[in-house]
Amino acid sequence: MMLLVRLPFLFLIVPLSVLRSMMSKVVHSTEQGTLFACIAFLETLGGVAAVSTFNGIYSATVAWYPGFTFLLSAVLLLIPAISLCIVKCTSWSEGSYILSVQEESSEDASDS
């Protein structure tokens, strides 16, 4: 039963690699290292903040309801699930996606 509850959230992680490849096409090739360093920093900061926050919440609520932290995290996971459903259900035309940075010409690439 628990596997059926966790299975939909497993598929929310899959698009991260696709999003990273799309982000690498949006920035200039010389700025890709900065982009991925910022992403790694924010992921690490978010992980540390989440662990600290949930440990504090668990310590405060363990006396009256030990599973409160897990319910809170499940509710927080509903936010990206609902946002992905809203984005998927909106009718965006595929032609509306435009890259903000044009690809380098072969002359520009040979200079660096």
C-alpha positions in Angstrom: 0.0 0.0 0.0 2.8 2.4 0.9 4.4 1.7 -2.5 1.3 2.9 -4.3 1.4 6.2 -2.4 5.1 6.8 -3.1 5.1 5.7 -6.7 3.6 9.0 -8.2 6.2 11.1 -6.3 9.0 8.9 -7.8 8.1 10.2 -11.3 8.3 13.9 -10.1 12.1 13.5 -9.8 12.6 12.2 -13.4 12.3 15.6 -15.2 15.2 17.1 -13.2 17.8 15.8 -15.7 15.6 17.1 -18.6 15.3 20.5 -16.9 19.1 20.7 -16.4 19.7 20.0 -20.1 17.2 22.7 -21.0 18.9 25.2 -18.7 22.3 24.5 -20.2 20.8 25.6 -23.6 19.5 28.8 -22.2 22.8 30.2 -20.9 25.9 30.9 -22.8 28.5 28.1 -23.0 31.0 30.1 -20.9 28.3 30.4 -18.1 27.3 26.8 -17.8 29.8 26.1 -15.0 28.4 29.0 -13.0 24.9 27.8 -13.6 25.5 24.2 -12.4 27.6 25.4 -9.4 24.7 27.6 -8.3 22.2 24.7 -8.8 24.5 22.4 -6.7 24.8 25.0 -4.0 21.1 25.6 -3.8 20.4 21.8 -3.7 22.9 21.4 -0.9 21.6 24.4 1.0 18.0 23.2 0.6 18.9 19.7 1.9 20.7 21.1 5.0 17.8 23.5 5.7 15.2 20.7 5.3 17.0 18.3 7.6 17.5 21.0 10.2 13.9 22.2 9.9 12.3 18.7 10.0 14.4 17.7 13.0 13.2 20.7 14.9 9.6 20.1 13.9 9.9 16.4 14.9 11.4 17.3 18.3 8.6 19.8 18.9 5.7 17.4 17.9 6.9 14.0 18.9 5.1 14.1 22.2 1.6 14.7 20.8 1.9 13.1 17.3 5.1 11.3 16.2 4.0 11.1 12.5 3.4 14.8 12.1 6.7 15.5 10.3 5.9 12.8 7.7 2.4 14.1 7.1 3.8 17.6 6.7 6.4 16.4 4.2 3.7 14.6 2.2 1.6 17.8 2.1 4.6 19.8 1.0 5.2 17.2 -1.8 1.7 17.9 -3.1 2.8 21.5 -4.0 5.1 20.4 -6.9 2.7 17.6 -7.9 -0.2 20.1 -8.3 2.0 22.7 -10.0 3.2 20.1 -12.6 -0.4 19.0 -13.2 -1.4 22.6 -13.7 1.4 23.2 -16.2 0.6 20.0 -18.0 -3.1 20.8 -18.3 -2.6 24.3 -19.6 -2.8 24.6 -23.4 0.6 26.0 -24.4 1.5 25.7 -28.0 4.8 24.1 -28.7 5.9 27.0 -30.9 5.9 29.4 -28.0 9.2 28.1 -26.5 12.1 30.3 -27.6 15.7 30.0 -26.6 17.0 33.3 -25.2 20.6 32.7 -26.3 21.4 31.8 -29.9 23.9 29.1 -30.6 27.5 30.1 -31.2 28.7 30.3 -34.7 31.7 28.1 -35.6 33.9 31.3 -35.8 33.0 32.3 -32.2 33.7 28.8 -30.9 37.2 28.7 -32.5 38.3 32.0 -30.9 38.0 30.7 -27.3 
